[in-house]
C-alpha cells in the first residue's frame, strides 16, 4: 500500500511506520502544531510580563502608592496576575510574579489608589 508524507504528500519509501519524507517535514509538521497550541500561553505570558515591568518601574522610582488611573494609563492590565489572596484586613492582594499590589479604598467601586510592594512570600519560590 503506497504511503505519502503527512506534510508534503511526497511518496514514502522505506520503513512501514514512516510518516514523513524527511526530518525537515517532520520538524515543520510538529512545530506548526506546537505553535498553534502555545500561542494562547505566549499571549498571556506577555501580558503578565508587562504588568510586572510596570509594577517594578513604579517601585524603582520610589512610588509605592500610585493613583489607579495612573497605573492603568501606564498599561497595567488588572485582569492578569499570577496569584491573588485576601489579607487579614479583608483586602484582596494581586501578585504578579514577585510584585504585589492592593487597592486602597473601596475595591467594589473604582479604586482611588494602589499600594505596590515586593511580595515577601513569593521571593525565592519556584513557580
Buried (B, 14 or more C-beta within 10 A) or exposed (E): EEBEBBBEEEEBEEEEEEBBBEEEBBEEBEEEEEEEEEEEEEEEEEBBEBBBBBBBEBBEEEBEEBEBEEBBEBEBEBEBBBBEEEEEEEBEBBBBBBBBBBBBEEEEEEBEBBBBBEBEEBEEEEE
